[in-house]
Amino acid sequence: MQIDFSDIEDLWVFGYGSLMWRPGFEYVEKAPAKCVGYQRSFCIYSTIYRGTPEKAGLVLGLDEGGETYGMAFRIAREKQTEVMEYLREREQINDVYIEVLHPMEVMGHGTLNAICYVATKGHEQYAGGLSLEDQAKIIATASGKMGANSDYLFNSYETLVGLEIWDEELAKLTDMVKEIHK
């Protein structure tokens, strides 16, 4: 599913994982944001970017429930088509994410709708419900086209720390993966 963004004057995109630290597209502005109704979770098996079909890694997705703090990016009107093509190629490579327009609380802008990518329950790559121990074992040892799965975790966690956003689950996972690497 893809959103028709042609009538959206101010298009915003919400990043909660690698989009925060490696957006890969031009933006006019970025601001901390809160997404209510979805929580950040290592709930997607990665068989390309952070794993392989033989040894899948895990990447973040927005899963139902809770709330997530991240970064919202405002896209220039003349760049919207280019950015959305890029995001769809990157985020919907295997249809494990659904593209949705969802209300966000964006610092300095109030509540507005932003594009975000939500995990597809029922997809063969959906990994919701794994214990932290199982997640840590996978993340510590997997690697894919974009590098080590642990680097993805560490970059996501360090970006959140830099934004003064506390994510207890990512903090625990980071400690667990570092312990496995010892």
C-alpha positions as a Markdown table, in Angstrom:
| # | Residue | x | y | z |
|---|---|---|---|---|
| 1 | Met | 0.0 | 0.0 | 0.0 |
| 2 | Gln | 1.3 | 3.5 | -0.9 |
| 3 | Ile | 0.0 | 6.9 | 0.2 |
| 4 | Asp | -1.1 | 9.4 | -2.5 |
| 5 | Phe | 1.0 | 12.4 | -1.3 |
| 6 | Ser | 0.3 | 14.6 | -4.3 |
| 7 | Asp | -2.1 | 16.9 | -2.4 |
| 8 | Ile | 0.1 | 17.2 | 0.7 |
| 9 | Glu | 1.7 | 20.6 | 0.8 |
| 10 | Asp | 4.1 | 19.9 | 3.8 |
| 11 | Leu | 5.2 | 16.3 | 3.5 |
| 12 | Trp | 6.8 | 14.9 | 6.6 |
| 13 | Val | 8.5 | 11.5 | 7.1 |
| 14 | Phe | 9.0 | 9.9 | 10.5 |
| 15 | Gly | 12.3 | 8.1 | 11.2 |
| 16 | Tyr | 12.6 | 5.7 | 14.2 |
| 17 | Gly | 15.6 | 3.6 | 13.2 |
| 18 | Ser | 18.2 | 4.0 | 10.5 |
| 19 | Leu | 16.2 | 6.9 | 8.9 |
| 20 | Met | 17.2 | 9.0 | 12.0 |
| 21 | Trp | 21.0 | 8.5 | 11.4 |
| 22 | Arg | 21.1 | 7.8 | 7.7 |
| 23 | Pro | 18.1 | 9.3 | 6.0 |
| 24 | Gly | 19.6 | 9.2 | 2.5 |
| 25 | Phe | 17.4 | 12.0 | 1.2 |
| 26 | Glu | 17.3 | 15.8 | 1.1 |
| 27 | Tyr | 15.1 | 17.5 | 3.7 |
| 28 | Val | 14.3 | 21.1 | 4.5 |
| 29 | Glu | 14.0 | 20.6 | 8.2 |
| 30 | Lys | 14.1 | 17.9 | 10.9 |
| 31 | Ala | 12.6 | 17.9 | 14.4 |
| 32 | Pro | 12.1 | 15.4 | 17.2 |
| 33 | Ala | 8.7 | 13.8 | 17.0 |
| 34 | Lys | 6.5 | 11.4 | 18.9 |
| 35 | Cys | 4.3 | 8.8 | 17.3 |
| 36 | Val | 1.4 | 7.5 | 19.5 |
| 37 | Gly | -0.1 | 4.1 | 18.7 |
| 38 | Tyr | 3.1 | 2.4 | 17.5 |
| 39 | Gln | 6.2 | 1.2 | 19.3 |
| 40 | Arg | 9.7 | 0.8 | 18.0 |
| 41 | Ser | 10.6 | -2.9 | 18.0 |
| 42 | Phe | 13.1 | -5.3 | 16.5 |
| 43 | Cys | 10.3 | -7.1 | 14.8 |
| 44 | Ile | 11.5 | -7.5 | 11.2 |
| 45 | Tyr | 13.8 | -10.2 | 10.0 |
| 46 | Ser | 16.3 | -8.7 | 7.6 |
| 47 | Thr | 17.5 | -10.9 | 4.8 |
| 48 | Ile | 19.2 | -8.2 | 2.7 |
| 49 | Tyr | 20.4 | -5.1 | 4.6 |
| 50 | Arg | 21.4 | -6.6 | 8.0 |
| 51 | Gly | 21.3 | -10.3 | 7.3 |
| 52 | Thr | 21.1 | -12.9 | 4.5 |
| 53 | Pro | 18.5 | -15.4 | 3.5 |
| 54 | Glu | 20.7 | -18.1 | 5.2 |
| 55 | Lys | 21.2 | -16.1 | 8.4 |
| 56 | Ala | 18.6 | -13.4 | 8.9 |
| 57 | Gly | 19.3 | -10.3 | 11.0 |
| 58 | Leu | 16.7 | -8.1 | 12.8 |
| 59 | Val | 15.8 | -4.5 | 12.0 |
| 60 | Leu | 13.4 | -2.1 | 13.6 |
| 61 | Gly | 9.8 | -1.7 | 12.7 |
| 62 | Leu | 6.8 | 0.2 | 14.1 |
| 63 | Asp | 4.6 | -2.4 | 15.9 |
| 64 | Glu | 1.1 | -1.8 | 17.3 |
| 65 | Gly | 0.7 | -0.2 | 20.6 |
| 66 | Gly | 2.6 | 2.3 | 22.8 |
| 67 | Glu | 4.5 | 5.3 | 21.5 |
| 68 | Thr | 7.8 | 6.0 | 19.8 |
| 69 | Tyr | 10.1 | 9.0 | 19.8 |
| 70 | Gly | 12.1 | 9.6 | 16.7 |
| 71 | Met | 12.8 | 12.3 | 14.1 |
| 72 | Ala | 10.5 | 13.9 | 11.6 |
| 73 | Phe | 11.8 | 15.2 | 8.3 |
| 74 | Arg | 10.0 | 17.9 | 6.2 |
| 75 | Ile | 10.5 | 17.4 | 2.5 |
| 76 | Ala | 10.6 | 20.3 | 0.0 |
| 77 | Arg | 7.6 | 20.2 | -2.3 |
| 78 | Glu | 9.8 | 19.9 | -5.4 |
| 79 | Lys | 11.6 | 16.9 | -3.9 |
| 80 | Gln | 8.6 | 14.9 | -2.7 |
| 81 | Thr | 8.4 | 12.5 | -5.7 |
| 82 | Glu | 12.1 | 11.9 | -5.6 |
| 83 | Val | 12.2 | 11.3 | -1.9 |
| 84 | Met | 9.1 | 9.0 | -1.9 |
| 85 | Glu | 10.6 | 6.9 | -4.8 |
| 86 | Tyr | 13.8 | 6.5 | -2.8 |
| 87 | Leu | 11.9 | 5.6 | 0.4 |
| 88 | Arg | 9.7 | 3.1 | -1.3 |
| 89 | Glu | 12.7 | 1.4 | -2.9 |
| 90 | Arg | 14.5 | 1.3 | 0.5 |
| 91 | Glu | 11.7 | 0.6 | 2.9 |
| 92 | Gln | 9.3 | -1.5 | 0.8 |
| 93 | Ile | 11.9 | -3.7 | -0.9 |
| 94 | Asn | 10.0 | -6.9 | 0.3 |
| 95 | Asp | 6.7 | -5.5 | 1.4 |
| 96 | Val | 7.3 | -6.1 | 5.1 |
| 97 | Tyr | 6.4 | -2.5 | 5.9 |
| 98 | Ile | 3.1 | -0.7 | 5.2 |
| 99 | Glu | 3.3 | 3.0 | 4.3 |
| 100 | Val | 0.9 | 4.9 | 6.4 |
| 101 | Leu | 0.1 | 8.6 | 7.1 |
| 102 | His | -0.1 | 8.9 | 10.8 |
| 103 | Pro | -0.5 | 11.8 | 13.3 |
| 104 | Met | 2.8 | 12.8 | 15.0 |
| 105 | Glu | 3.6 | 15.4 | 17.6 |
| 106 | Val | 6.5 | 17.3 | 16.0 |
| 107 | Met | 8.5 | 19.6 | 18.2 |
| 108 | Gly | 7.8 | 23.2 | 17.2 |
| 109 | His | 5.0 | 22.2 | 14.9 |
| 110 | Gly | 2.3 | 20.6 | 17.0 |
| 111 | Thr | 0.4 | 17.6 | 15.7 |
| 112 | Leu | 0.6 | 16.8 | 12.0 |
| 113 | Asn | 0.5 | 13.8 | 9.7 |
| 114 | Ala | 3.7 | 12.1 | 8.6 |
| 115 | Ile | 4.6 | 9.2 | 6.4 |
| 116 | Cys | 5.8 | 6.2 | 8.5 |
| 117 | Tyr | 6.6 | 2.6 | 7.8 |
| 118 | Val | 4.7 | 0.1 | 9.9 |
| 119 | Ala | 5.5 | -3.6 | 10.3 |
| 120 | Thr | 3.2 | -6.0 | 8.5 |
| 121 | Lys | 2.0 | -8.6 | 10.9 |
| 122 | Gly | 1.5 | -11.9 | 9.1 |
| 123 | His | 4.4 | -11.3 | 6.7 |
| 124 | Glu | 7.0 | -14.1 | 6.6 |
| 125 | Gln | 9.6 | -11.6 | 7.8 |
| 126 | Tyr | 7.6 | -10.4 | 10.8 |
| 127 | Ala | 9.5 | -11.3 | 14.0 |
| 128 | Gly | 7.3 | -9.8 | 16.7 |
| 129 | Gly | 7.4 | -11.5 | 20.1 |
| 130 | Leu | 11.0 | -12.6 | 20.2 |
| 131 | Ser | 12.6 | -12.4 | 23.6 |
| 132 | Leu | 15.4 | -9.9 | 24.2 |
| 133 | Glu | 17.8 | -12.8 | 24.6 |
| 134 | Asp | 16.8 | -14.2 | 21.1 |
| 135 | Gln | 17.0 | -10.7 | 19.6 |
| 136 | Ala | 20.5 | -10.2 | 21.1 |
| 137 | Lys | 21.8 | -13.5 | 19.7 |
| 138 | Ile | 20.5 | -12.7 | 16.2 |
| 139 | Ile | 21.8 | -9.1 | 16.2 |
| 140 | Ala | 25.2 | -10.0 | 17.6 |
| 141 | Thr | 26.0 | -12.5 | 14.8 |
| 142 | Ala | 24.1 | -11.3 | 11.6 |
| 143 | Ser | 25.5 | -9.2 | 8.8 |
| 144 | Gly | 24.2 | -8.1 | 5.4 |
| 145 | Lys | 24.6 | -5.8 | 2.5 |
| 146 | Met | 24.7 | -2.7 | 4.7 |
| 147 | Gly | 27.0 | -4.2 | 7.3 |
| 148 | Ala | 26.9 | -5.8 | 10.8 |
| 149 | Asn | 23.5 | -6.0 | 12.4 |
| 150 | Ser | 25.0 | -4.9 | 15.7 |
| 151 | Asp | 26.2 | -1.6 | 14.1 |
| 152 | Tyr | 22.5 | -0.9 | 13.1 |
| 153 | Leu | 21.5 | -1.4 | 16.8 |
| 154 | Phe | 24.4 | 0.6 | 18.1 |
| 155 | Asn | 23.8 | 3.5 | 15.7 |
| 156 | Ser | 20.1 | 3.6 | 16.4 |
| 157 | Tyr | 20.7 | 3.5 | 20.2 |
| 158 | Glu | 23.5 | 6.2 | 20.1 |
| 159 | Thr | 21.3 | 8.5 | 17.9 |
| 160 | Leu | 18.5 | 8.2 | 20.5 |
| 161 | Val | 20.9 | 8.9 | 23.3 |
| 162 | Gly | 22.2 | 12.0 | 21.4 |
| 163 | Leu | 18.6 | 13.2 | 21.1 |
| 164 | Glu | 18.1 | 12.6 | 24.8 |
| 165 | Ile | 15.5 | 9.9 | 24.1 |
| 166 | Trp | 15.5 | 7.0 | 26.5 |
| 167 | Asp | 14.6 | 3.6 | 25.0 |
| 168 | Glu | 15.0 | 1.0 | 27.7 |
| 169 | Glu | 14.7 | -2.0 | 25.4 |
| 170 | Leu | 17.4 | -0.7 | 23.0 |
| 171 | Ala | 19.6 | 0.0 | 26.0 |
| 172 | Lys | 19.2 | -3.5 | 27.3 |
| 173 | Leu | 19.8 | -5.0 | 23.8 |
| 174 | Thr | 22.9 | -2.9 | 23.3 |
| 175 | Asp | 24.3 | -4.1 | 26.6 |
| 176 | Met | 23.4 | -7.7 | 25.8 |
| 177 | Val | 25.0 | -7.6 | 22.3 |
| 178 | Lys | 28.2 | -6.0 | 23.6 |
| 179 | Glu | 28.4 | -8.8 | 26.2 |
| 180 | Ile | 28.1 | -11.4 | 23.5 |
| 181 | His | 30.8 | -9.7 | 21.5 |
| 182 | Lys | 33.3 | -9.9 | 24.4 |
